[in-house]
Amino acid sequence: MSPPNPGPVTVYFDGACPICRKEVRQYDRWALPGSVRWVDITDHADTLRELGITPEAALLELHLRHPDGRLERGLDAFITLWARIPWCRPLAWVASLAPVHWLLRRLYRWHTRRRLARQGRLPQGACRR
Protein backbone atom coordinates (compact mmCIF):
# COMPACT_ATOMS: atom_id res chain seq x y z
CA MET A 1 0.00 0.00 0.00
CA SER A 2 1.36 3.38 -0.96
CA PRO A 3 1.67 6.21 1.56
CA PRO A 4 -1.26 8.64 1.71
CA ASN A 5 -1.32 11.56 -0.71
CA PRO A 6 -0.46 14.97 0.75
CA GLY A 7 -3.42 17.16 1.58
CA PRO A 8 -6.77 16.23 3.05
CA VAL A 9 -9.17 13.76 1.51
CA THR A 10 -12.85 14.67 1.45
CA VAL A 11 -15.22 12.01 2.73
CA TYR A 12 -18.90 12.23 1.80
CA PHE A 13 -20.96 10.48 4.47
CA ASP A 14 -24.63 9.96 5.29
CA GLY A 15 -25.32 12.45 8.07
CA ALA A 16 -28.89 11.18 8.44
CA CYS A 17 -27.55 7.83 9.61
CA PRO A 18 -26.83 7.60 13.37
CA ILE A 19 -24.30 4.78 12.82
CA CYS A 20 -22.48 6.82 10.18
CA ARG A 21 -22.35 9.93 12.38
CA LYS A 22 -20.94 7.88 15.25
CA GLU A 23 -18.25 6.36 12.99
CA VAL A 24 -17.33 9.79 11.62
CA ARG A 25 -16.90 11.17 15.15
CA GLN A 26 -14.62 8.26 16.01
CA TYR A 27 -12.56 8.51 12.82
CA ASP A 28 -12.28 12.27 13.29
CA ARG A 29 -10.84 11.76 16.79
CA TRP A 30 -8.29 9.26 15.44
CA ALA A 31 -7.33 11.08 12.21
CA LEU A 32 -4.36 13.38 12.05
CA PRO A 33 -5.46 17.03 12.17
CA GLY A 34 -6.28 18.34 8.71
CA SER A 35 -6.04 14.94 7.00
CA VAL A 36 -9.77 14.40 6.46
CA ARG A 37 -12.56 16.80 5.53
CA TRP A 38 -16.05 15.47 6.32
CA VAL A 39 -19.04 16.42 4.16
CA ASP A 40 -22.59 15.40 5.04
CA ILE A 41 -24.31 14.30 1.82
CA THR A 42 -27.69 15.45 3.12
CA ASP A 43 -26.46 19.06 2.94
CA HIS A 44 -24.49 18.91 -0.32
CA ALA A 45 -26.58 17.34 -3.10
CA ASP A 46 -25.47 19.99 -5.63
CA THR A 47 -21.80 19.42 -4.84
CA LEU A 48 -22.25 15.67 -5.27
CA ARG A 49 -24.00 16.13 -8.62
CA GLU A 50 -21.11 18.34 -9.80
CA LEU A 51 -18.79 15.43 -8.99
CA GLY A 52 -21.00 13.01 -10.91
CA ILE A 53 -22.38 11.33 -7.78
CA THR A 54 -26.13 10.81 -7.69
CA PRO A 55 -27.96 11.11 -4.37
CA GLU A 56 -28.79 7.39 -4.62
CA ALA A 57 -25.14 6.43 -5.15
CA ALA A 58 -24.10 8.66 -2.25
CA LEU A 59 -26.53 6.82 0.03
CA LEU A 60 -25.45 3.37 -1.10
CA GLU A 61 -21.70 3.85 -0.80
CA LEU A 62 -19.24 6.05 1.04
CA HIS A 63 -17.44 8.36 -1.41
CA LEU A 64 -13.99 9.86 -0.95
CA ARG A 65 -12.28 12.51 -3.07
CA HIS A 66 -8.49 12.76 -3.17
CA PRO A 67 -6.77 16.16 -3.24
CA ASP A 68 -6.12 15.62 -6.98
CA GLY A 69 -9.86 15.09 -7.59
CA ARG A 70 -9.89 11.30 -8.00
CA LEU A 71 -12.95 9.62 -6.50
CA GLU A 72 -13.17 6.33 -4.65
CA ARG A 73 -16.31 4.67 -3.36
CA GLY A 74 -17.45 1.87 -1.11
CA LEU A 75 -14.85 -0.33 0.52
CA ASP A 76 -12.02 1.27 -1.46
CA ALA A 77 -12.98 4.64 0.05
CA PHE A 78 -12.86 3.10 3.52
CA ILE A 79 -9.45 1.56 2.82
CA THR A 80 -8.08 4.95 1.77
CA LEU A 81 -9.60 6.55 4.87
CA TRP A 82 -8.19 3.84 7.14
CA ALA A 83 -4.73 4.25 5.56
CA ARG A 84 -4.76 7.90 6.68
CA ILE A 85 -5.56 7.04 10.30
CA PRO A 86 -2.55 5.61 12.16
CA TRP A 87 -4.63 3.22 14.31
CA CYS A 88 -6.45 1.88 11.25
CA ARG A 89 -3.53 1.30 8.87
CA PRO A 90 -3.28 -2.43 9.69
CA LEU A 91 -7.00 -2.75 8.92
CA ALA A 92 -6.46 -0.99 5.58
CA TRP A 93 -3.69 -3.44 4.70
CA VAL A 94 -5.76 -6.51 5.63
CA ALA A 95 -8.84 -5.19 3.81
CA SER A 96 -6.72 -4.70 0.68
CA LEU A 97 -5.85 -8.40 0.45
CA ALA A 98 -7.80 -9.93 -2.46
CA PRO A 99 -9.89 -12.57 -0.63
CA VAL A 100 -10.61 -10.26 2.31
CA HIS A 101 -11.43 -7.36 -0.03
CA TRP A 102 -13.86 -9.55 -1.97
CA LEU A 103 -15.69 -10.63 1.19
CA LEU A 104 -15.72 -7.20 2.88
CA ARG A 105 -17.01 -5.52 -0.29
CA ARG A 106 -20.00 -7.85 -0.35
CA LEU A 107 -20.63 -7.53 3.39
CA TYR A 108 -20.45 -3.72 3.12
CA ARG A 109 -23.02 -3.65 0.31
CA TRP A 110 -25.32 -6.04 2.17
CA HIS A 111 -25.06 -4.08 5.43
CA THR A 112 -25.67 -0.71 3.76
CA ARG A 113 -28.75 -1.88 1.91
CA ARG A 114 -30.10 -3.55 5.06
CA ARG A 115 -29.52 -0.37 7.11
CA LEU A 116 -31.20 1.84 4.52
CA ALA A 117 -34.14 -0.57 4.17
CA ARG A 118 -34.65 -0.57 7.96
CA GLN A 119 -34.60 3.24 7.91
CA GLY A 120 -37.03 3.35 4.97
CA ARG A 121 -34.43 5.17 2.85
CA LEU A 122 -33.31 2.46 0.41
CA PRO A 123 -33.40 3.92 -3.12
CA GLN A 124 -35.89 2.19 -5.37
CA GLY A 125 -34.22 -0.54 -7.42
CA ALA A 126 -31.17 -0.73 -5.14
CA CYS A 127 -31.87 -4.21 -3.80
CA ARG A 128 -30.28 -6.08 -6.70
CA ARG A 129 -27.25 -3.86 -7.41
CORWO-V120705 format. One record per backbone hydrogen bond with DSSP energy under -0.5 kcal/mol. CO is the residue of the C=O (numbers start at 1). NH is the residue of the N-H. E is the energy in kcal/mol with one decimal. If there is no record, write none. Layout:
CO | NH | E
CO | NH | E
//
This chain:
9 | 11 | -0.5
9 | 37 | -3.1
10 | 12 | -0.5
10 | 65 | -3.0
11 | 13 | -0.7
11 | 39 | -2.9
12 | 63 | -1.4
13 | 15 | -1.2
13 | 41 | -3.1
14 | 17 | -1.5
16 | 18 | -0.6
17 | 21 | -2.5
18 | 22 | -2.1
19 | 23 | -2.4
20 | 24 | -2.6
21 | 25 | -2.3
22 | 26 | -2.0
23 | 27 | -3.1
24 | 28 | -2.8
25 | 29 | -1.7
26 | 30 | -1.8
27 | 31 | -2.6
32 | 35 | -2.2
35 | 9 | -2.1
37 | 11 | -3.0
39 | 13 | -2.3
39 | 41 | -0.5
40 | 43 | -1.6
41 | 44 | -0.9
44 | 48 | -2.2
45 | 49 | -2.4
46 | 50 | -2.2
47 | 51 | -1.2
48 | 53 | -2.9
49 | 52 | -1.4
52 | 54 | -0.6
54 | 58 | -2.4
55 | 59 | -1.7
56 | 60 | -2.0
57 | 61 | -1.8
62 | 74 | -2.2
63 | 12 | -3.1
64 | 72 | -2.6
65 | 10 | -2.6
66 | 69 | -2.3
70 | 66 | -3.0
72 | 64 | -2.7
73 | 76 | -1.0
73 | 77 | -0.6
74 | 77 | -0.6
74 | 78 | -1.7
75 | 79 | -2.7
76 | 80 | -2.0
77 | 81 | -2.3
78 | 82 | -3.4
79 | 83 | -2.1
80 | 84 | -0.8
81 | 84 | -1.2
82 | 85 | -1.3
84 | 32 | -0.7
84 | 86 | -0.6
85 | 88 | -1.8
85 | 89 | -0.9
86 | 89 | -0.8
88 | 92 | -2.2
89 | 93 | -2.2
90 | 94 | -2.5
91 | 95 | -2.8
92 | 96 | -1.1
93 | 96 | -0.5
93 | 97 | -0.6
94 | 97 | -1.3
97 | 101 | -3.6
98 | 102 | -2.5
99 | 103 | -1.9
100 | 104 | -3.2
101 | 105 | -2.6
102 | 106 | -1.5
103 | 107 | -2.5
104 | 108 | -2.9
105 | 109 | -2.0
106 | 110 | -2.5
107 | 111 | -2.9
108 | 112 | -2.6
109 | 113 | -2.3
110 | 114 | -2.2
111 | 115 | -2.7
112 | 116 | -2.6
113 | 117 | -2.4
114 | 118 | -2.4
115 | 119 | -1.8
116 | 121 | -3.1
116 | 122 | -0.8
117 | 120 | -1.0
123 | 126 | -2.0
126 | 129 | -0.8
//
